[in-house]
């Protein structure tokens, strides 16, 4: 499990490494551009309901991954999440169903190169 430490909150957000890899790429891209957005997550074992944070460039952010190597990310799923992060509702992740959504984004007729979450 990867953890995300945000601002002065002492309770980190814990999500699977690969899912956090997607969040890291999207957050890094948007924050580097000076764009703020919301991140909402549901379906974790630790929290009932839904949680949302406002990500903006001035608030400290740290990702800690269990795995030493970066995860292989699916380019189409990454684009889907990036489009979602650009919408008014922000990036919404369901920790229980994201892998099915990632699998659905794979297109066997057009295999793309995997993306490394640096």
Biopython code that builds the backbone (N, CA, C, O; Angstrom):
import numpy as np
from Bio.PDB.StructureBuilder import StructureBuilder

atoms = [
    (1, "UNK", "N", (0.841, -1.192, 0.000)),
    (1, "UNK", "CA", (0.000, 0.000, 0.000)),
    (1, "UNK", "C", (0.882, 1.249, 0.000)),
    (1, "UNK", "O", (1.893, 1.327, 0.698)),
    (2, "UNK", "N", (0.467, 2.199, -0.792)),
    (2, "UNK", "CA", (1.145, 3.485, -0.843)),
    (2, "UNK", "C", (0.406, 4.448, 0.079)),
    (2, "UNK", "O", (-0.775, 4.266, 0.374)),
    (3, "UNK", "N", (1.113, 5.461, 0.523)),
    (3, "UNK", "CA", (0.486, 6.464, 1.374)),
    (3, "UNK", "C", (0.723, 7.846, 0.787)),
    (3, "UNK", "O", (1.759, 8.119, 0.181)),
    (4, "UNK", "N", (-0.252, 8.698, 0.982)),
    (4, "UNK", "CA", (-0.184, 10.080, 0.541)),
    (4, "UNK", "C", (-0.307, 10.948, 1.777)),
    (4, "UNK", "O", (-1.300, 10.878, 2.500)),
    (5, "UNK", "N", (0.706, 11.765, 2.015)),
    (5, "UNK", "CA", (0.691, 12.724, 3.118)),
    (5, "UNK", "C", (0.398, 14.084, 2.505)),
    (5, "UNK", "O", (1.084, 14.512, 1.577)),
    (6, "UNK", "N", (-0.617, 14.763, 3.020)),
    (6, "UNK", "CA", (-1.046, 16.029, 2.428)),
    (6, "UNK", "C", (-1.164, 17.106, 3.490)),
    (6, "UNK", "O", (-1.900, 16.956, 4.465)),
    (7, "UNK", "N", (-0.439, 18.184, 3.294)),
    (7, "UNK", "CA", (-0.489, 19.305, 4.217)),
    (7, "UNK", "C", (-0.089, 18.904, 5.624)),
    (7, "UNK", "O", (0.831, 18.108, 5.810)),
    (8, "UNK", "N", (-0.774, 19.450, 6.606)),
    (8, "UNK", "CA", (-0.451, 19.160, 8.006)),
    (8, "UNK", "C", (-1.298, 18.021, 8.576)),
    (8, "UNK", "O", (-1.230, 17.742, 9.773)),
    (9, "UNK", "N", (-2.096, 17.360, 7.730)),
    (9, "UNK", "CA", (-2.931, 16.245, 8.178)),
    (9, "UNK", "C", (-2.025, 15.090, 8.601)),
    (9, "UNK", "O", (-1.169, 14.661, 7.827)),
    (10, "UNK", "N", (-2.204, 14.591, 9.800)),
    (10, "UNK", "CA", (-1.358, 13.519, 10.316)),
    (10, "UNK", "C", (-1.841, 12.135, 9.904)),
    (10, "UNK", "O", (-1.115, 11.156, 10.078)),
    (11, "UNK", "N", (-3.040, 12.035, 9.367)),
    (11, "UNK", "CA", (-3.583, 10.749, 8.921)),
    (11, "UNK", "C", (-3.383, 10.630, 7.411)),
    (11, "UNK", "O", (-4.085, 11.293, 6.647)),
    (12, "UNK", "N", (-2.442, 9.800, 6.968)),
    (12, "UNK", "CA", (-2.199, 9.684, 5.530)),
    (12, "UNK", "C", (-3.331, 8.929, 4.832)),
    (12, "UNK", "O", (-4.118, 8.224, 5.463)),
    (13, "UNK", "N", (-3.386, 9.098, 3.536)),
    (13, "UNK", "CA", (-4.326, 8.374, 2.685)),
    (13, "UNK", "C", (-3.599, 7.129, 2.197)),
    (13, "UNK", "O", (-2.513, 7.240, 1.629)),
    (14, "UNK", "N", (-4.169, 5.951, 2.403)),
    (14, "UNK", "CA", (-3.537, 4.701, 1.977)),
    (14, "UNK", "C", (-4.336, 4.077, 0.848)),
    (14, "UNK", "O", (-5.539, 3.847, 0.973)),
    (15, "UNK", "N", (-3.649, 3.806, -0.258)),
    (15, "UNK", "CA", (-4.247, 3.188, -1.435)),
    (15, "UNK", "C", (-3.220, 2.258, -2.066)),
    (15, "UNK", "O", (-2.029, 2.387, -1.782)),
    (16, "UNK", "N", (-3.645, 1.325, -2.913)),
    (16, "UNK", "CA", (-2.684, 0.439, -3.572)),
    (16, "UNK", "C", (-1.640, 1.222, -4.373)),
    (16, "UNK", "O", (-1.928, 2.291, -4.911)),
    (17, "UNK", "N", (-0.432, 0.677, -4.443)),
    (17, "UNK", "CA", (0.675, 1.357, -5.118)),
    (17, "UNK", "C", (0.326, 1.799, -6.539)),
    (17, "UNK", "O", (0.571, 2.951, -6.895)),
    (18, "UNK", "N", (-0.238, 0.912, -7.355)),
    (18, "UNK", "CA", (-0.518, 1.263, -8.746)),
    (18, "UNK", "C", (-1.566, 2.370, -8.823)),
    (18, "UNK", "O", (-1.422, 3.295, -9.623)),
    (19, "UNK", "N", (-2.603, 2.294, -8.016)),
    (19, "UNK", "CA", (-3.609, 3.348, -8.006)),
    (19, "UNK", "C", (-2.978, 4.674, -7.586)),
    (19, "UNK", "O", (-3.267, 5.713, -8.181)),
    (20, "UNK", "N", (-2.130, 4.648, -6.578)),
    (20, "UNK", "CA", (-1.459, 5.870, -6.138)),
    (20, "UNK", "C", (-0.513, 6.379, -7.229)),
    (20, "UNK", "O", (-0.273, 7.582, -7.336)),
    (21, "UNK", "N", (0.020, 5.461, -8.034)),
    (21, "UNK", "CA", (0.859, 5.877, -9.161)),
    (21, "UNK", "C", (0.086, 6.744, -10.137)),
    (21, "UNK", "O", (0.603, 7.751, -10.620)),
    (22, "UNK", "N", (-1.151, 6.362, -10.429)),
    (22, "UNK", "CA", (-2.002, 7.179, -11.304)),
    (22, "UNK", "C", (-2.245, 8.546, -10.673)),
    (22, "UNK", "O", (-2.131, 9.575, -11.339)),
    (23, "UNK", "N", (-2.575, 8.549, -9.403)),
    (23, "UNK", "CA", (-2.855, 9.809, -8.702)),
    (23, "UNK", "C", (-1.617, 10.698, -8.713)),
    (23, "UNK", "O", (-1.723, 11.910, -8.904)),
    (24, "UNK", "N", (-0.456, 10.106, -8.509)),
    (24, "UNK", "CA", (0.794, 10.870, -8.494)),
    (24, "UNK", "C", (1.052, 11.547, -9.837)),
    (24, "UNK", "O", (1.400, 12.727, -9.881)),
    (25, "UNK", "N", (0.884, 10.812, -10.919)),
    (25, "UNK", "CA", (1.121, 11.381, -12.248)),
    (25, "UNK", "C", (0.151, 12.530, -12.513)),
    (25, "UNK", "O", (0.558, 13.592, -12.983)),
    (26, "UNK", "N", (-1.122, 12.319, -12.215)),
    (26, "UNK", "CA", (-2.127, 13.357, -12.452)),
    (26, "UNK", "C", (-1.875, 14.576, -11.563)),
    (26, "UNK", "O", (-1.895, 15.711, -12.040)),
    (27, "UNK", "N", (-1.639, 14.339, -10.279)),
    (27, "UNK", "CA", (-1.401, 15.456, -9.352)),
    (27, "UNK", "C", (-0.139, 16.222, -9.744)),
    (27, "UNK", "O", (-0.140, 17.453, -9.738)),
    (28, "UNK", "N", (0.917, 15.522, -10.077)),
    (28, "UNK", "CA", (2.164, 16.191, -10.465)),
    (28, "UNK", "C", (1.962, 17.064, -11.695)),
    (28, "UNK", "O", (2.444, 18.196, -11.750)),
    (29, "UNK", "N", (1.253, 16.536, -12.673)),
    (29, "UNK", "CA", (1.006, 17.295, -13.904)),
    (29, "UNK", "C", (0.172, 18.537, -13.627)),
    (29, "UNK", "O", (0.535, 19.635, -14.048)),
    (30, "UNK", "N", (-0.934, 18.373, -12.930)),
    (30, "UNK", "CA", (-1.811, 19.504, -12.675)),
    (30, "UNK", "C", (-1.164, 20.542, -11.756)),
    (30, "UNK", "O", (-1.268, 21.742, -12.010)),
    (31, "UNK", "N", (-0.508, 20.095, -10.709)),
    (31, "UNK", "CA", (0.101, 21.042, -9.771)),
    (31, "UNK", "C", (1.289, 21.767, -10.398)),
    (31, "UNK", "O", (1.533, 22.935, -10.096)),
    (32, "UNK", "N", (2.024, 21.085, -11.264)),
    (32, "UNK", "CA", (3.135, 21.733, -11.969)),
    (32, "UNK", "C", (2.606, 22.879, -12.844)),
    (32, "UNK", "O", (3.288, 23.886, -13.034)),
    (33, "UNK", "N", (1.399, 22.718, -13.370)),
    (33, "UNK", "CA", (0.773, 23.762, -14.191)),
    (33, "UNK", "C", (0.095, 24.835, -13.346)),
    (33, "UNK", "O", (-0.427, 25.810, -13.887)),
    (34, "UNK", "N", (0.097, 24.666, -12.032)),
    (34, "UNK", "CA", (-0.554, 25.617, -11.145)),
    (34, "UNK", "C", (-2.061, 25.419, -11.054)),
    (34, "UNK", "O", (-2.783, 26.327, -10.643)),
    (35, "UNK", "N", (-2.543, 24.224, -11.440)),
    (35, "UNK", "CA", (-3.975, 23.934, -11.437)),
    (35, "UNK", "C", (-4.373, 23.198, -10.161)),
    (35, "UNK", "O", (-3.739, 22.209, -9.793)),
    (36, "UNK", "N", (-5.395, 23.662, -9.501)),
    (36, "UNK", "CA", (-5.936, 23.001, -8.313)),
    (36, "UNK", "C", (-7.085, 22.094, -8.731)),
    (36, "UNK", "O", (-7.701, 22.314, -9.774)),
    (37, "UNK", "N", (-7.379, 21.070, -7.922)),
    (37, "UNK", "CA", (-8.487, 20.164, -8.209)),
    (37, "UNK", "C", (-8.818, 19.374, -6.955)),
    (37, "UNK", "O", (-8.046, 19.357, -5.997)),
    (38, "UNK", "N", (-9.986, 18.711, -6.969)),
    (38, "UNK", "CA", (-10.351, 17.864, -5.840)),
    (38, "UNK", "C", (-10.021, 16.409, -6.154)),
    (38, "UNK", "O", (-10.082, 15.972, -7.303)),
    (39, "UNK", "N", (-9.674, 15.681, -5.117)),
    (39, "UNK", "CA", (-9.463, 14.238, -5.179)),
    (39, "UNK", "C", (-10.430, 13.623, -4.180)),
    (39, "UNK", "O", (-10.367, 13.912, -2.985)),
    (40, "UNK", "N", (-11.323, 12.777, -4.674)),
    (40, "UNK", "CA", (-12.299, 12.089, -3.844)),
    (40, "UNK", "C", (-12.043, 10.602, -3.939)),
    (40, "UNK", "O", (-11.802, 10.081, -5.028)),
    (41, "UNK", "N", (-12.094, 9.904, -2.799)),
    (41, "UNK", "CA", (-11.929, 8.456, -2.818)),
    (41, "UNK", "C", (-12.973, 7.801, -1.937)),
    (41, "UNK", "O", (-13.411, 8.357, -0.929)),
    (42, "UNK", "N", (-13.359, 6.602, -2.349)),
    (42, "UNK", "CA", (-14.331, 5.788, -1.618)),
    (42, "UNK", "C", (-13.832, 4.356, -1.614)),
    (42, "UNK", "O", (-12.864, 4.022, -2.297)),
    (43, "UNK", "N", (-14.498, 3.513, -0.840)),
    (43, "UNK", "CA", (-14.244, 2.086, -0.893)),
    (43, "UNK", "C", (-12.999, 1.592, -0.208)),
    (43, "UNK", "O", (-12.518, 0.505, -0.530)),
    (44, "UNK", "N", (-12.454, 2.350, 0.731)),
    (44, "UNK", "CA", (-11.274, 1.863, 1.454)),
    (44, "UNK", "C", (-11.720, 1.099, 2.698)),
    (44, "UNK", "O", (-12.807, 1.330, 3.228)),
    (45, "UNK", "N", (-10.874, 0.198, 3.148)),
    (45, "UNK", "CA", (-11.186, -0.577, 4.347)),
    (45, "UNK", "C", (-11.163, 0.294, 5.603)),
    (45, "UNK", "O", (-11.849, 0.002, 6.583)),
    (46, "UNK", "N", (-10.368, 1.365, 5.565)),
    (46, "UNK", "CA", (-10.195, 2.222, 6.741)),
    (46, "UNK", "C", (-11.305, 3.251, 6.931)),
    (46, "UNK", "O", (-11.552, 3.698, 8.051)),
    (47, "UNK", "N", (-11.969, 3.625, 5.848)),
    (47, "UNK", "CA", (-12.938, 4.712, 5.935)),
    (47, "UNK", "C", (-14.265, 4.323, 5.302)),
    (47, "UNK", "O", (-14.297, 3.766, 4.204)),
    (48, "UNK", "N", (-15.342, 4.613, 5.984)),
    (48, "UNK", "CA", (-16.674, 4.434, 5.404)),
    (48, "UNK", "C", (-17.036, 5.729, 4.680)),
    (48, "UNK", "O", (-16.521, 6.795, 5.016)),
    (49, "UNK", "N", (-17.890, 5.640, 3.725)),
    (49, "UNK", "CA", (-18.332, 6.845, 3.032)),
    (49, "UNK", "C", (-17.324, 7.339, 2.026)),
    (49, "UNK", "O", (-16.659, 6.555, 1.349)),
    (50, "UNK", "N", (-17.217, 8.663, 1.934)),
    (50, "UNK", "CA", (-16.413, 9.298, 0.898)),
    (50, "UNK", "C", (-15.580, 10.398, 1.544)),
    (50, "UNK", "O", (-16.033, 11.082, 2.461)),
    (51, "UNK", "N", (-14.359, 10.555, 1.051)),
    (51, "UNK", "CA", (-13.481, 11.634, 1.521)),
    (51, "UNK", "C", (-13.001, 12.439, 0.325)),
    (51, "UNK", "O", (-12.799, 11.899, -0.763)),
    (52, "UNK", "N", (-12.822, 13.737, 0.538)),
    (52, "UNK", "CA", (-12.344, 14.620, -0.531)),
    (52, "UNK", "C", (-11.313, 15.580, 0.041)),
    (52, "UNK", "O", (-11.467, 16.104, 1.143)),
    (53, "UNK", "N", (-10.259, 15.796, -0.734)),
    (53, "UNK", "CA", (-9.287, 16.838, -0.397)),
    (53, "UNK", "C", (-9.149, 17.774, -1.596)),
    (53, "UNK", "O", (-9.369, 17.381, -2.742)),
    (54, "UNK", "N", (-8.783, 19.004, -1.307)),
    (54, "UNK", "CA", (-8.531, 20.009, -2.335)),
    (54, "UNK", "C", (-7.021, 20.052, -2.521)),
    (54, "UNK", "O", (-6.284, 20.419, -1.605)),
    (55, "UNK", "N", (-6.566, 19.676, -3.713)),
    (55, "UNK", "CA", (-5.134, 19.687, -4.013)),
    (55, "UNK", "C", (-4.796, 21.002, -4.707)),
    (55, "UNK", "O", (-5.394, 21.360, -5.722)),
    (56, "UNK", "N", (-3.835, 21.706, -4.144)),
    (56, "UNK", "CA", (-3.387, 22.951, -4.763)),
    (56, "UNK", "C", (-1.886, 23.104, -4.531)),
    (56, "UNK", "O", (-1.353, 22.573, -3.557)),
    (57, "UNK", "N", (-1.208, 23.819, -5.411)),
    (57, "UNK", "CA", (0.252, 23.839, -5.410)),
    (57, "UNK", "C", (0.935, 24.292, -4.118)),
    (57, "UNK", "O", (2.064, 23.870, -3.867)),
    (58, "UNK", "N", (0.317, 25.115, -3.299)),
    (58, "UNK", "CA", (0.980, 25.639, -2.110)),
    (58, "UNK", "C", (0.967, 24.685, -0.918)),
    (58, "UNK", "O", (1.639, 24.943, 0.081)),
    (59, "UNK", "N", (0.217, 23.592, -1.005)),
    (59, "UNK", "CA", (0.117, 22.664, 0.123)),
    (59, "UNK", "C", (1.085, 21.505, -0.081)),
    (59, "UNK", "O", (1.064, 20.869, -1.136)),
    (60, "UNK", "N", (1.942, 21.213, 0.915)),
    (60, "UNK", "CA", (2.921, 20.128, 0.777)),
    (60, "UNK", "C", (2.239, 18.776, 0.521)),
    (60, "UNK", "O", (1.184, 18.475, 1.079)),
    (61, "UNK", "N", (2.867, 17.986, -0.329)),
    (61, "UNK", "CA", (2.332, 16.706, -0.760)),
    (61, "UNK", "C", (3.489, 15.717, -0.843)),
    (61, "UNK", "O", (4.535, 16.024, -1.417)),
    (62, "UNK", "N", (3.299, 14.514, -0.263)),
    (62, "UNK", "CA", (4.360, 13.494, -0.314)),
    (62, "UNK", "C", (3.732, 12.135, -0.555)),
    (62, "UNK", "O", (2.801, 11.727, 0.140)),
    (63, "UNK", "N", (4.261, 11.440, -1.556)),
    (63, "UNK", "CA", (3.826, 10.086, -1.875)),
    (63, "UNK", "C", (4.884, 9.114, -1.366)),
    (63, "UNK", "O", (6.078, 9.319, -1.588)),
    (64, "UNK", "N", (4.452, 8.062, -0.687)),
    (64, "UNK", "CA", (5.365, 7.012, -0.223)),
    (64, "UNK", "C", (4.829, 5.690, -0.760)),
    (64, "UNK", "O", (3.689, 5.311, -0.492)),
    (65, "UNK", "N", (5.671, 4.999, -1.521)),
    (65, "UNK", "CA", (5.267, 3.747, -2.140)),
    (65, "UNK", "C", (5.955, 2.569, -1.471)),
    (65, "UNK", "O", (7.121, 2.656, -1.086)),
    (66, "UNK", "N", (5.232, 1.475, -1.337)),
    (66, "UNK", "CA", (5.792, 0.243, -0.785)),
    (66, "UNK", "C", (6.804, -0.357, -1.748)),
    (66, "UNK", "O", (7.856, -0.843, -1.332)),
    (67, "UNK", "N", (6.486, -0.322, -3.030)),
    (67, "UNK", "CA", (7.341, -0.897, -4.069)),
    (67, "UNK", "C", (8.494, 0.045, -4.404)),
    (67, "UNK", "O", (8.319, 1.262, -4.460)),
    (68, "UNK", "N", (9.669, -0.528, -4.626)),
    (68, "UNK", "CA", (10.837, 0.262, -5.008)),
    (68, "UNK", "C", (10.716, 0.714, -6.467)),
    (68, "UNK", "O", (11.069, 1.845, -6.800)),
    (69, "UNK", "N", (10.223, -0.159, -7.321)),
    (69, "UNK", "CA", (10.097, 0.134, -8.748)),
    (69, "UNK", "C", (8.775, 0.847, -9.043)),
    (69, "UNK", "O", (7.760, 0.560, -8.409)),
    (70, "UNK", "N", (8.787, 1.778, -10.005)),
    (70, "UNK", "CA", (7.528, 2.433, -10.399)),
    (70, "UNK", "C", (6.561, 1.418, -11.006)),
    (70, "UNK", "O", (6.980, 0.451, -11.642)),
    (71, "UNK", "N", (5.295, 1.643, -10.809)),
    (71, "UNK", "CA", (4.253, 0.764, -11.335)),
    (71, "UNK", "C", (4.069, 0.981, -12.839)),
    (71, "UNK", "O", (4.305, 2.075, -13.352)),
    (72, "UNK", "N", (3.647, -0.068, -13.532)),
    (72, "UNK", "CA", (3.265, 0.041, -14.939)),
    (72, "UNK", "C", (1.829, 0.543, -14.991)),
    (72, "UNK", "O", (0.932, -0.087, -14.432)),
    (73, "UNK", "N", (1.608, 1.653, -15.648)),
    (73, "UNK", "CA", (0.279, 2.247, -15.728)),
    (73, "UNK", "C", (-0.282, 2.080, -17.139)),
    (73, "UNK", "O", (0.465, 2.050, -18.117)),
    (74, "UNK", "N", (-1.594, 1.972, -17.228)),
    (74, "UNK", "CA", (-2.281, 1.841, -18.509)),
    (74, "UNK", "C", (-2.580, 3.245, -19.032)),
    (74, "UNK", "O", (-3.305, 4.015, -18.401)),
    (75, "UNK", "N", (-2.008, 3.564, -20.197)),
    (75, "UNK", "CA", (-2.137, 4.912, -20.754)),
    (75, "UNK", "C", (-3.566, 5.387, -20.936)),
    (75, "UNK", "O", (-3.879, 6.537, -20.628)),
    (76, "UNK", "N", (-4.444, 4.515, -21.436)),
    (76, "UNK", "CA", (-5.841, 4.909, -21.655)),
    (76, "UNK", "C", (-6.548, 5.215, -20.336)),
    (76, "UNK", "O", (-7.335, 6.158, -20.255)),
    (77, "UNK", "N", (-6.268, 4.423, -19.311)),
    (77, "UNK", "CA", (-6.885, 4.671, -18.008)),
    (77, "UNK", "C", (-6.343, 5.969, -17.408)),
    (77, "UNK", "O", (-7.090, 6.732, -16.795)),
    (78, "UNK", "N", (-5.059, 6.215, -17.584)),
    (78, "UNK", "CA", (-4.454, 7.454, -17.108)),
    (78, "UNK", "C", (-5.123, 8.653, -17.780)),
    (78, "UNK", "O", (-5.427, 9.643, -17.113)),
    (79, "UNK", "N", (-5.352, 8.576, -19.081)),
    (79, "UNK", "CA", (-6.026, 9.667, -19.791)),
    (79, "UNK", "C", (-7.459, 9.856, -19.283)),
    (79, "UNK", "O", (-7.931, 10.985, -19.146)),
    (80, "UNK", "N", (-8.140, 8.752, -19.009)),
    (80, "UNK", "CA", (-9.506, 8.842, -18.472)),
    (80, "UNK", "C", (-9.512, 9.571, -17.128)),
    (80, "UNK", "O", (-10.342, 10.448, -16.890)),
    (81, "UNK", "N", (-8.577, 9.197, -16.255)),
    (81, "UNK", "CA", (-8.501, 9.851, -14.943)),
    (81, "UNK", "C", (-8.096, 11.315, -15.078)),
    (81, "UNK", "O", (-8.611, 12.168, -14.355)),
    (82, "UNK", "N", (-7.178, 11.615, -15.997)),
    (82, "UNK", "CA", (-6.759, 13.005, -16.200)),
    (82, "UNK", "C", (-7.929, 13.852, -16.693)),
    (82, "UNK", "O", (-8.101, 14.988, -16.253)),
    (83, "UNK", "N", (-8.730, 13.306, -17.600)),
    (83, "UNK", "CA", (-9.915, 14.031, -18.071)),
    (83, "UNK", "C", (-10.874, 14.280, -16.908)),
    (83, "UNK", "O", (-11.461, 15.355, -16.793)),
    (84, "UNK", "N", (-11.022, 13.280, -16.058)),
    (84, "UNK", "CA", (-11.904, 13.406, -14.902)),
    (84, "UNK", "C", (-11.395, 14.494, -13.954)),
    (84, "UNK", "O", (-12.184, 15.276, -13.423)),
    (85, "UNK", "N", (-10.086, 14.540, -13.744)),
    (85, "UNK", "CA", (-9.500, 15.552, -12.850)),
    (85, "UNK", "C", (-9.725, 16.960, -13.388)),
    (85, "UNK", "O", (-9.758, 17.920, -12.618)),
    (86, "UNK", "N", (-9.879, 17.089, -14.702)),
    (86, "UNK", "CA", (-10.124, 18.393, -15.314)),
    (86, "UNK", "C", (-11.590, 18.808, -15.255)),
    (86, "UNK", "O", (-11.919, 19.961, -15.533)),
    (87, "UNK", "N", (-12.465, 17.884, -14.897)),
    (87, "UNK", "CA", (-13.897, 18.191, -14.816)),
    (87, "UNK", "C", (-14.220, 18.891, -13.494)),
    (87, "UNK", "O", (-13.413, 18.888, -12.564)),
    (88, "UNK", "N", (-15.392, 19.480, -13.427)),
    (88, "UNK", "CA", (-15.807, 20.203, -12.221)),
    (88, "UNK", "C", (-15.881, 19.291, -10.999)),
    (88, "UNK", "O", (-15.650, 19.745, -9.878)),
    (89, "UNK", "N", (-16.199, 18.019, -11.198)),
    (89, "UNK", "CA", (-16.312, 17.089, -10.068)),
    (89, "UNK", "C", (-14.949, 16.635, -9.551)),
    (89, "UNK", "O", (-14.869, 16.057, -8.467)),
    (90, "UNK", "N", (-13.888, 16.880, -10.294)),
    (90, "UNK", "CA", (-12.549, 16.477, -9.875)),
    (90, "UNK", "C", (-12.318, 14.991, -10.074)),
    (90, "UNK", "O", (-13.143, 14.298, -10.670)),
    (91, "UNK", "N", (-11.206, 14.513, -9.578)),
    (91, "UNK", "CA", (-10.809, 13.112, -9.699)),
    (91, "UNK", "C", (-11.518, 12.299, -8.624)),
    (91, "UNK", "O", (-11.374, 12.575, -7.433)),
    (92, "UNK", "N", (-12.288, 11.290, -9.048)),
    (92, "UNK", "CA", (-13.038, 10.445, -8.124)),
    (92, "UNK", "C", (-12.565, 9.008, -8.303)),
    (92, "UNK", "O", (-12.642, 8.455, -9.401)),
    (93, "UNK", "N", (-12.075, 8.406, -7.223)),
    (93, "UNK", "CA", (-11.512, 7.053, -7.244)),
    (93, "UNK", "C", (-12.316, 6.158, -6.312)),
    (93, "UNK", "O", (-12.617, 6.538, -5.181)),
    (94, "UNK", "N", (-12.664, 4.965, -6.793)),
    (94, "UNK", "CA", (-13.266, 3.961, -5.932)),
    (94, "UNK", "C", (-12.215, 2.876, -5.722)),
    (94, "UNK", "O", (-11.850, 2.170, -6.662)),
    (95, "UNK", "N", (-11.734, 2.746, -4.502)),
    (95, "UNK", "CA", (-10.649, 1.812, -4.195)),
    (95, "UNK", "C", (-11.033, 0.356, -4.422)),
    (95, "UNK", "O", (-10.157, -0.497, -4.563)),
    (96, "UNK", "N", (-12.322, 0.061, -4.459)),
    (96, "UNK", "CA", (-12.767, -1.321, -4.677)),
    (96, "UNK", "C", (-12.933, -1.673, -6.156)),
    (96, "UNK", "O", (-12.800, -2.840, -6.525)),
    (97, "UNK", "N", (-13.217, -0.691, -7.003)),
    (97, "UNK", "CA", (-13.544, -0.995, -8.400)),
    (97, "UNK", "C", (-12.561, -0.441, -9.429)),
    (97, "UNK", "O", (-12.758, -0.654, -10.625)),
    (98, "UNK", "N", (-11.518, 0.255, -9.010)),
    (98, "UNK", "CA", (-10.631, 0.902, -9.963)),
    (98, "UNK", "C", (-9.927, -0.095, -10.882)),
    (98, "UNK", "O", (-9.676, 0.221, -12.045)),
    (99, "UNK", "N", (-9.603, -1.296, -10.385)),
    (99, "UNK", "CA", (-8.908, -2.267, -11.233)),
    (99, "UNK", "C", (-9.784, -2.724, -12.391)),
    (99, "UNK", "O", (-9.281, -2.940, -13.493)),
    (100, "UNK", "N", (-11.078, -2.875, -12.161)),
    (100, "UNK", "CA", (-11.994, -3.243, -13.245)),
    (100, "UNK", "C", (-12.058, -2.119, -14.274)),
    (100, "UNK", "O", (-12.096, -2.384, -15.475)),
    (101, "UNK", "N", (-12.070, -0.876, -13.819)),
    (101, "UNK", "CA", (-12.078, 0.264, -14.735)),
    (101, "UNK", "C", (-10.771, 0.330, -15.517)),
    (101, "UNK", "O", (-10.769, 0.650, -16.706)),
    (102, "UNK", "N", (-9.660, 0.028, -14.849)),
    (102, "UNK", "CA", (-8.361, 0.009, -15.526)),
    (102, "UNK", "C", (-8.346, -1.083, -16.604)),
    (102, "UNK", "O", (-7.892, -0.846, -17.724)),
    (103, "UNK", "N", (-8.843, -2.277, -16.263)),
    (103, "UNK", "CA", (-8.906, -3.379, -17.233)),
    (103, "UNK", "C", (-9.788, -3.012, -18.420)),
    (103, "UNK", "O", (-9.454, -3.335, -19.560)),
    (104, "UNK", "N", (-10.901, -2.346, -18.167)),
    (104, "UNK", "CA", (-11.812, -1.951, -19.239)),
    (104, "UNK", "C", (-11.170, -0.930, -20.178)),
    (104, "UNK", "O", (-11.539, -0.845, -21.349)),
    (105, "UNK", "N", (-10.217, -0.162, -19.670)),
    (105, "UNK", "CA", (-9.546, 0.854, -20.488)),
    (105, "UNK", "C", (-8.517, 0.248, -21.432)),
    (105, "UNK", "O", (-8.103, 0.893, -22.395)),
    (106, "UNK", "N", (-8.105, -0.976, -21.166)),
    (106, "UNK", "CA", (-7.149, -1.647, -22.064)),
    (106, "UNK", "C", (-7.877, -1.973, -23.363)),
    (106, "UNK", "O", (-8.965, -2.548, -23.354)),
    (107, "UNK", "N", (-7.266, -1.603, -24.462)),
    (107, "UNK", "CA", (-7.883, -1.879, -25.759)),
    (107, "UNK", "C", (-7.009, -2.886, -26.505)),
    (107, "UNK", "O", (-5.935, -2.522, -26.984)),
    (108, "UNK", "N", (-7.444, -4.151, -26.615)),
    (108, "UNK", "CA", (-6.621, -5.165, -27.260)),
    (108, "UNK", "C", (-6.365, -4.875, -28.735)),
    (108, "UNK", "O", (-5.338, -5.298, -29.267)),
    (109, "UNK", "N", (-7.266, -4.168, -29.408)),
    (109, "UNK", "CA", (-7.072, -3.862, -30.822)),
    (109, "UNK", "C", (-5.979, -2.821, -31.028)),
    (109, "UNK", "O", (-5.390, -2.738, -32.106)),
    (110, "UNK", "N", (-5.711, -2.031, -29.997)),
    (110, "UNK", "CA", (-4.703, -0.987, -30.098)),
    (110, "UNK", "C", (-3.831, -0.995, -28.855)),
    (110, "UNK", "O", (-3.960, -0.123, -27.996)),
    (111, "UNK", "N", (-2.944, -1.977, -28.756)),
    (111, "UNK", "CA", (-2.134, -2.038, -27.540)),
    (111, "UNK", "C", (-1.185, -0.841, -27.467)),
    (111, "UNK", "O", (-0.385, -0.605, -28.372)),
    (112, "UNK", "N", (-1.290, -0.113, -26.397)),
    (112, "UNK", "CA", (-0.405, 1.033, -26.197)),
    (112, "UNK", "C", (0.763, 0.656, -25.335)),
    (112, "UNK", "O", (0.772, -0.395, -24.693)),
    (113, "UNK", "N", (1.724, 1.501, -25.326)),
    (113, "UNK", "CA", (2.874, 1.265, -24.465)),
    (113, "UNK", "C", (2.485, 1.548, -23.039)),
    (113, "UNK", "O", (1.781, 2.521, -22.768)),
    (114, "UNK", "N", (2.938, 0.705, -22.111)),
    (114, "UNK", "CA", (2.658, 1.014, -20.706)),
    (114, "UNK", "C", (3.377, 2.297, -20.300)),
    (114, "UNK", "O", (4.423, 2.643, -20.851)),
    (115, "UNK", "N", (2.808, 2.979, -19.349)),
    (115, "UNK", "CA", (3.373, 4.220, -18.849)),
    (115, "UNK", "C", (4.013, 3.935, -17.505)),
    (115, "UNK", "O", (3.406, 3.269, -16.666)),
    (116, "UNK", "N", (5.216, 4.419, -17.282)),
    (116, "UNK", "CA", (5.885, 4.237, -15.987)),
    (116, "UNK", "C", (5.561, 5.414, -15.090)),
    (116, "UNK", "O", (5.672, 6.567, -15.507)),
    (117, "UNK", "N", (5.168, 5.136, -13.885)),
    (117, "UNK", "CA", (4.913, 6.181, -12.890)),
    (117, "UNK", "C", (6.228, 6.481, -12.203)),
    (117, "UNK", "O", (6.549, 5.873, -11.183)),
    (118, "UNK", "N", (6.974, 7.392, -12.738)),
    (118, "UNK", "CA", (8.318, 7.712, -12.242)),
    (118, "UNK", "C", (8.376, 7.992, -10.777)),
    (118, "UNK", "O", (9.450, 8.273, -10.244)),
]
sb = StructureBuilder()
sb.init_structure("model")
sb.init_model(0)
sb.init_chain("A")
sb.init_seg("    ")
for serial, (resi, resn, name, xyz) in enumerate(atoms, 1):
    if name == "N":
        sb.init_residue(resn, " ", resi, " ")
    sb.init_atom(name, np.array(xyz, "f"), 0.0, 1.0, " ", f" {name:<3s}", serial, name[0])
structure = sb.get_structure()
